[in-house]
């Protein structure tokens, strides 16, 4: 992993933002592409949001990319292009939470502050058999205090990296390698056969299902797309025009006819075909989409934004749209 032992705060920050809610194997390629496209925070700040989102396409949690871009511009404009050199000041940057601030402060600037991620919480919860749920204010405070008490003053970056690596490779979520663990004799969870019960989580957010019809409309070598606005999922990305519904009826053709006529405010409207349901699981939502090919002859250009189909690959789309457009050979895999 190219960020191991890195002292450049820009590269540390970039790697940590990419690796939030992303597996290392997936994040590695994105990290290398970002470093290639934007070698410095100045380069990233000069990019457009569309360019950043396109490069981020496929990673999910797109607010990370928007915050990344915003913070790059903030550092260039308000910090003379240099990262703040303390944990407290790093916390003031948008999109930089306690863990990321601690990682940058300890790795780049040798500040003795604990970087407490899920791996560290798991290791501490088992060795000390902590029963307090880690996803409560009191529980998080307990883990933060303990981790900071353990963090050495003279080599905090190495210690933080070791703790995270140990959780990722030995004290794993499932089937931890207790027989190889050097802390076996001191691990309270191992002694009490409680390893698989820790760490304790209190709050589990229930996933909800949402249902959409997405309209595929082509004419004269162009296709209708729109950019997502507001605070909903995939903000800033592009999509085919779509309409949310409460669910899919048994008579799909009748439902599509009603939804399409209502969406386009046209009585003289036909559709060619519709797909099976495409599905995408997000963190707390499951998205269901049926794609519908609409006859474009009675749809005016003023109703929709048409772009040349040959340019589709230059726009950032959510994964579920990419899969559909790849199936139609409109975006190459």
C-alpha positions as CSV (number, residue, x, y, z in Angstrom):
1,X,0.0,0.0,0.0
2,X,1.7,3.2,-1.2
3,X,0.5,5.3,1.6
4,X,2.2,3.2,4.3
5,X,5.0,5.3,6.0
6,X,3.8,8.4,4.0
7,X,4.7,11.8,5.6
8,X,3.0,14.0,3.0
9,X,-0.3,15.2,4.6
10,X,-2.0,15.6,1.3
11,X,-1.4,11.9,0.4
12,X,-2.3,10.7,3.8
13,X,-5.5,12.8,3.7
14,X,-6.4,11.5,0.3
15,X,-5.8,7.9,1.2
16,X,-7.9,8.2,4.4
17,X,-10.9,9.8,2.7
18,X,-10.8,7.2,-0.1
19,X,-10.6,4.3,2.4
20,X,-13.5,5.5,4.5
21,X,-16.2,2.8,3.9
22,X,-14.1,1.3,1.1
23,X,-12.0,-1.9,1.0
24,X,-8.3,-1.4,0.6
25,X,-8.3,-3.6,-2.6
26,X,-10.9,-1.3,-4.2
27,X,-9.5,2.0,-2.9
28,X,-5.9,1.4,-4.1
29,X,-6.7,1.9,-7.8
30,X,-8.6,5.1,-7.0
31,X,-5.8,6.4,-4.8
32,X,-3.3,5.9,-7.6
33,X,-5.6,7.5,-10.2
34,X,-6.2,10.6,-8.0
35,X,-2.4,11.0,-7.3
36,X,-1.8,10.7,-11.0
37,X,-4.5,13.3,-12.0
38,X,-3.9,15.6,-9.0
39,X,-0.4,15.2,-7.6
40,X,-0.9,18.1,-5.1
41,X,-3.7,19.8,-3.2
42,X,-3.3,22.7,-5.6
43,X,-4.1,20.5,-8.6
44,X,-7.1,19.0,-6.9
45,X,-8.4,22.5,-6.0
46,X,-8.2,23.6,-9.6
47,X,-10.3,20.7,-10.9
48,X,-14.0,21.0,-11.5
49,X,-16.5,19.2,-9.3
50,X,-17.6,17.2,-12.3
51,X,-14.1,16.0,-13.0
52,X,-13.6,14.9,-9.3
53,X,-16.9,13.1,-9.3
54,X,-16.1,11.3,-12.6
55,X,-12.8,10.1,-11.2
56,X,-14.6,9.0,-8.0
57,X,-17.3,7.2,-9.9
58,X,-17.9,3.7,-8.5
59,X,-16.6,4.4,-5.0
60,X,-20.0,5.4,-3.5
61,X,-20.7,7.8,-0.6
62,X,-20.2,10.7,-3.0
63,X,-20.3,13.3,-0.3
64,X,-16.7,12.2,0.5
65,X,-15.7,13.4,-3.0
66,X,-17.5,16.7,-2.7
67,X,-16.0,17.4,0.7
68,X,-12.6,16.4,-0.7
69,X,-12.9,18.9,-3.4
70,X,-14.2,21.6,-1.1
71,X,-11.5,21.1,1.4
72,X,-8.7,21.2,-1.3
73,X,-10.0,24.6,-2.3
74,X,-10.2,25.7,1.3
75,X,-6.6,24.7,2.0
76,X,-5.4,26.5,-1.0
77,X,-7.4,29.7,-0.4
78,X,-7.3,29.9,3.4
79,X,-4.2,28.0,4.5
80,X,-1.7,29.0,1.7
81,X,-1.9,25.5,0.3
82,X,-0.5,23.9,3.5
83,X,-2.3,21.5,5.8
84,X,-2.8,22.6,9.4
85,X,-0.2,20.8,11.5
86,X,-2.3,20.0,14.6
87,X,-5.2,17.7,15.4
88,X,-7.4,20.5,16.7
89,X,-6.9,22.6,13.5
90,X,-7.3,19.7,11.2
91,X,-10.7,19.0,12.7
92,X,-11.9,22.3,11.4
93,X,-11.6,21.1,7.8
94,X,-14.8,20.0,6.1
95,X,-15.1,16.2,5.8
96,X,-12.3,15.6,8.3
97,X,-13.5,13.8,11.4
98,X,-11.7,12.7,14.6
99,X,-10.1,9.6,13.0
100,X,-8.9,11.3,9.8
101,X,-7.5,14.3,11.8
102,X,-5.7,12.0,14.1
103,X,-4.3,9.9,11.3
104,X,-2.9,13.0,9.5
105,X,-1.6,14.6,12.8
106,X,0.2,11.4,13.9
107,X,1.5,10.2,10.6
108,X,2.6,13.5,9.1
109,X,3.3,15.6,12.2
110,X,4.1,13.1,14.9
111,X,1.4,14.4,17.2
112,X,0.6,11.9,20.0
113,X,-3.1,11.4,19.3
114,X,-4.9,8.1,18.8
115,X,-6.4,7.3,15.4
116,X,-9.5,5.3,16.5
117,X,-11.1,3.4,13.6
118,X,-13.1,0.2,13.5
119,X,-10.0,-2.0,13.7
120,X,-8.8,-0.2,16.8
121,X,-12.2,-0.4,18.5
122,X,-12.4,-4.1,17.9
123,X,-8.9,-4.8,19.3
124,X,-9.5,-2.7,22.4
125,X,-13.0,-4.1,23.0
126,X,-11.7,-7.6,23.0
127,X,-8.5,-7.2,25.0
128,X,-10.3,-5.2,27.7
129,X,-13.7,-6.9,27.2
130,X,-15.5,-3.6,26.9
131,X,-19.2,-4.0,27.1
132,X,-20.1,-0.4,26.4
133,X,-21.6,-0.1,22.8
134,X,-19.1,1.7,20.6
135,X,-21.8,3.6,18.7
136,X,-23.0,5.6,21.6
137,X,-21.5,8.9,22.9
138,X,-20.3,7.3,26.2
139,X,-18.9,4.3,24.4
140,X,-17.0,6.3,21.9
141,X,-15.6,8.5,24.6
142,X,-14.4,5.4,26.5
143,X,-12.6,4.0,23.5
144,X,-11.1,7.4,22.6
145,X,-9.8,7.9,26.2
146,X,-8.3,4.4,26.4
147,X,-6.6,4.6,23.0
148,X,-5.1,8.0,23.8
149,X,-3.7,6.7,27.1
150,X,-2.0,3.9,25.2
151,X,-0.6,6.0,22.4
152,X,3.1,6.6,23.0
153,X,4.5,10.1,22.8
154,X,7.6,9.3,20.8
155,X,6.2,7.2,17.9
156,X,2.4,7.7,17.7
157,X,2.2,7.2,13.9
158,X,3.9,3.8,14.0
159,X,1.7,2.8,16.9
160,X,-1.5,3.9,15.2
161,X,-0.6,2.1,12.0
162,X,0.3,-1.1,14.0
163,X,-3.0,-1.0,15.9
164,X,-5.0,-0.7,12.6
165,X,-3.0,-3.4,10.9
166,X,-3.3,-5.7,13.8
167,X,-7.1,-5.4,13.7
168,X,-7.2,-5.8,10.0
169,X,-5.0,-8.9,9.8
170,X,-5.2,-10.8,13.2
171,X,-8.0,-9.4,15.4
172,X,-10.5,-9.6,12.5
173,X,-14.3,-9.2,12.7
174,X,-14.9,-12.9,12.0
175,X,-12.6,-15.9,12.8
176,X,-9.9,-13.8,14.5
177,X,-6.5,-15.6,14.6
178,X,-6.4,-15.9,18.3
179,X,-3.9,-18.8,18.2
180,X,-1.3,-16.4,16.6
181,X,-2.2,-13.4,18.9
182,X,0.6,-12.1,21.1
183,X,-2.0,-10.7,23.5
184,X,-3.8,-14.0,24.0
185,X,-2.8,-14.4,27.7
186,X,-3.9,-10.8,28.4
187,X,-7.1,-10.8,26.3
188,X,-10.1,-10.8,28.5
189,X,-12.5,-11.7,25.7
190,X,-10.3,-14.8,24.8
191,X,-10.2,-15.9,28.4
192,X,-14.0,-15.7,28.7
193,X,-14.8,-17.0,25.2
194,X,-16.4,-13.7,24.3
195,X,-14.4,-12.8,21.2
196,X,-17.3,-13.1,18.8
197,X,-19.5,-11.0,21.0
198,X,-17.3,-7.9,20.7
199,X,-17.4,-5.1,20.0
200,X,-21.0,-4.3,21.1
201,X,-23.2,-2.2,18.8
202,X,-26.4,-0.6,20.0
203,X,-27.9,1.1,17.0
204,X,-28.5,-0.7,13.7
205,X,-30.1,1.5,11.0
206,X,-32.8,-0.3,9.1
207,X,-32.5,-0.3,5.3
208,X,-35.5,1.1,3.4
209,X,-36.5,0.3,-0.2
210,X,-37.2,2.9,-2.9
211,X,-38.6,2.3,-6.3
212,X,-38.0,4.3,-9.6
213,X,-38.8,4.3,-13.3
214,X,-35.9,5.7,-15.3
215,X,-36.6,6.9,-18.8
216,X,-34.2,6.2,-21.7
217,X,-34.9,8.8,-24.4
218,X,-32.8,9.1,-27.5
219,X,-33.1,11.1,-30.7
220,X,-30.7,12.3,-33.4
221,X,-27.7,10.7,-31.8
222,X,-28.4,12.3,-28.4
223,X,-29.7,11.0,-25.1
224,X,-31.6,12.8,-22.3
225,X,-29.7,13.1,-18.9
226,X,-30.0,15.3,-15.9
227,X,-27.8,16.2,-12.9
228,X,-29.0,15.3,-9.5
229,X,-29.5,18.3,-7.2
230,X,-30.6,18.7,-3.6
231,X,-29.5,16.6,-0.6
232,X,-30.7,13.2,-1.8
233,X,-28.5,10.3,-2.8
234,X,-25.9,10.7,-5.5
235,X,-25.9,14.5,-5.3
236,X,-24.0,16.1,-8.2
237,X,-24.0,12.9,-10.3
238,X,-25.8,12.4,-13.6
239,X,-28.7,10.1,-14.4
240,X,-31.4,9.4,-16.9
241,X,-34.6,11.3,-16.0
242,X,-36.5,9.3,-13.4
243,X,-39.6,9.2,-11.3
244,X,-40.0,7.7,-7.8
245,X,-43.0,5.6,-7.1
246,X,-44.3,3.9,-3.9
247,X,-43.7,0.5,-5.4
248,X,-44.1,-1.6,-8.6
249,X,-47.6,-2.8,-9.5
250,X,-48.5,-6.1,-10.8
251,X,-49.5,-4.6,-14.2
252,X,-46.2,-3.0,-15.1
253,X,-47.2,-1.7,-18.5
254,X,-50.2,0.1,-17.1
255,X,-48.1,1.7,-14.3
256,X,-45.4,2.8,-16.8
257,X,-48.0,4.3,-19.0
258,X,-49.5,6.3,-16.1
259,X,-46.1,7.4,-14.7
260,X,-44.6,8.4,-18.1
261,X,-47.7,10.4,-19.2
262,X,-47.7,12.2,-15.8
263,X,-44.0,12.9,-15.9
264,X,-43.9,14.3,-19.5
265,X,-47.3,15.9,-19.4
266,X,-48.2,14.4,-22.7
267,X,-51.1,12.2,-23.8
268,X,-49.5,11.2,-27.1
269,X,-46.6,9.1,-25.7
270,X,-45.4,5.6,-26.3
271,X,-42.7,3.4,-24.9
272,X,-40.8,0.7,-26.7
273,X,-39.7,-1.6,-23.9
274,X,-38.9,-1.9,-20.2
275,X,-36.3,-3.9,-18.3
276,X,-36.3,-6.3,-15.3
277,X,-35.7,-4.6,-12.0
278,X,-32.2,-3.3,-11.5
279,X,-31.1,-3.2,-7.8
280,X,-28.4,-1.4,-5.9
281,X,-27.8,-1.6,-2.1
282,X,-26.6,1.6,-0.5
283,X,-25.7,2.0,3.1
284,X,-29.3,2.4,4.4
285,X,-31.3,2.2,1.2
286,X,-32.0,-0.4,-1.4
287,X,-32.7,1.2,-4.8
288,X,-35.0,-0.6,-7.3
289,X,-35.1,0.8,-10.9
290,X,-37.0,-0.2,-14.0
291,X,-35.5,1.4,-17.1
292,X,-38.0,2.3,-19.8
293,X,-37.2,3.2,-23.4
294,X,-39.5,6.1,-24.5
295,X,-40.4,7.1,-28.0
296,X,-38.9,10.6,-28.2
297,X,-40.9,12.0,-31.2
298,X,-43.5,13.8,-29.0
299,X,-41.0,15.1,-26.4
300,X,-39.6,18.6,-26.9
301,X,-36.0,19.6,-26.4
302,X,-37.1,22.2,-23.8
303,X,-38.4,19.5,-21.5
304,X,-35.1,17.7,-21.2
305,X,-31.4,18.1,-21.5
306,X,-30.0,16.1,-24.4
307,X,-26.3,15.4,-24.9
308,X,-24.5,13.4,-27.6
309,X,-24.4,9.7,-26.8
310,X,-20.7,9.6,-27.7
311,X,-20.0,11.9,-24.8
312,X,-21.8,9.8,-22.1
313,X,-18.6,8.4,-20.8
314,X,-17.4,11.9,-19.7
315,X,-20.2,12.2,-17.1
316,X,-20.2,10.6,-13.7
317,X,-23.2,8.2,-13.2
318,X,-24.3,6.1,-10.2
319,X,-23.4,2.4,-10.5
320,X,-26.9,1.3,-11.3
321,X,-27.1,3.6,-14.4
322,X,-23.6,2.5,-15.5
323,X,-24.7,-1.1,-15.6
324,X,-27.8,-0.3,-17.7
325,X,-25.9,2.0,-20.1
326,X,-23.1,-0.6,-20.5
327,X,-25.7,-3.2,-21.3
328,X,-27.0,-0.9,-24.1
329,X,-23.4,-0.4,-25.3
330,X,-23.7,3.4,-24.7
331,X,-20.8,3.3,-22.2
332,X,-17.9,0.9,-22.7
333,X,-17.0,-1.4,-19.8
